[in-house]
Amino acid sequence: MANILQIFSIKTIIIYFIIINVIGFLVMGIDKRKAKTEAWRIPENTLLLITVLGGGIGTITGMYTFHHKTKKTKFTIGFPAILILEIILVIFLFAVL
């Protein structure tokens, strides 16, 4: 049980969120660069998955920094909606625990 608590410590959770958000930011930049050069693109479902896995701040920041996917409602509404739901979930979990 102690090993499980170490895996889910506040420190490891914060590190996870930092890493997933950096990945989200970078993936948006990489996909934008690929779009400009007409290279193979990162699937939209992958971008959404990174957001769902906690990378909402990174993907949203990347979306507006690189001006990528800003005309697609799926992303301009979807990314913030996912982030808001995750924030509500975290607040709820902290309130319950």
Summary of the structure (lengths in Angstrom):
residues: 97
radius of gyration: 15.2
end to end distance: 16.7
largest distance: 50.0
contacts: 262
relative contact order: 0.13
helix: 80%
strand: 0%
